[in-house]
């Protein structure tokens, strides 16, 4: 009894030693490392191209909120608040222009782009009310722009909202196509990549600050009542892929500092088919493939032409066969059998004058005398046919007996 227990303990100890040695060997061979996998932007970032803009402002200690309606922002106090309209819905912006300008006049700061404004637009709009016109840079006279800059006060040229914080640094070596903003007490300008295809023209000479490229003016700021309005040619500089370039993030901070920021960028209304494609793209693709296969399967096949062999005249037997098939299809078997029996009775009447006046049994006896056929076969053939449908073999046998009796008369 003791020996098996000892063997069992030895087996357990040996197994444990082997496992420990194997673990030590594997720990020396295995190398642990960290790998960072880029899964791309999150669904929230894909649906909102200005999400990085919100995170940046929060990192600067600026309160940021997203507004789904302009009415909500307009009804709130205007002082120390900045409204950045990211939407390009011209109908929505121009319909609220009176309320927006009243909000600005109470001390608010409105930042808006000219993307929604058509070129050389003459109808009433928010920018036209402020005296700002949008032109193509290629069609704008360079000399007119130079005269416009000369006529403006140089003191106002270098002031945007307040003096720039000297702790903020900007270093870049940009191309000449970028927009340059000069500030007081600064040796180098700030650079922005704004859309230089368009020029913002201050027709009423109300702007106290602006930024230009070599082609035209792309940023204007003017006072309205107690507030400010900043107009840019476009706001793509604050999207995810552009906000870290040049001085784009600095400009966002500069326009938003010492205020609460409200971003107005309502989501676009999507139709049913676009939503289905967005969330069920694979299912939609499979459905389209099935519809195409179904259309292909039900389509008319085009093959080589077939020659139709037609006879100018048909034989009498073909006509009789066709007539019999037609009668069988529409009148049934019973009508054909009754027609044969009547034909036999007519032939018997021709050979026996009083045949139709005889009883049925007497008629069968006369038929036996005239045809020399057995009385049992005559009785089976001349008996009235049943209403139910016979099998093909039984019907053929019945017709064969009637035909034999008819031929023998």
Secondary structure, 3 states (H helix, E strand, C coil): CHHHHHHHHHHHHHHHHHHHHHHHHHHHHCCCCCCCCCCCCCHHHHHCCCHHHHHHHHHCCCCEEEECCHHHHHCCCCCCEEEEECCCCHHHHHHCHHHHHHHHHCCCEEEEECCCCCCCCCCCCHHHHCCEEEEEHHHCCHHHHHHHHHHCCHHHHCCCCCCCCCCCCCCCCCCCCCEEECCCCCCCCEEECCCCCEEEEECCCCEEEEEECCCCEEEEEEEECCEEEEEECCCHHHCCCCCCCCCHHHHHHHHHCCCEEEEECCCCCCCHHHHHHHHCHHHHHHHHHHHHHHHHHHCCCCCCCCCCCCCCCCCHHHHHHHHHHHHHHHHCHHHHHHHHHHHHHHHHHHHCCCHHHCCHHHHHHHHHHHHCCCHHHHHHHHCCCCCCCCCHHHHHHHHHHHHHHHHHC
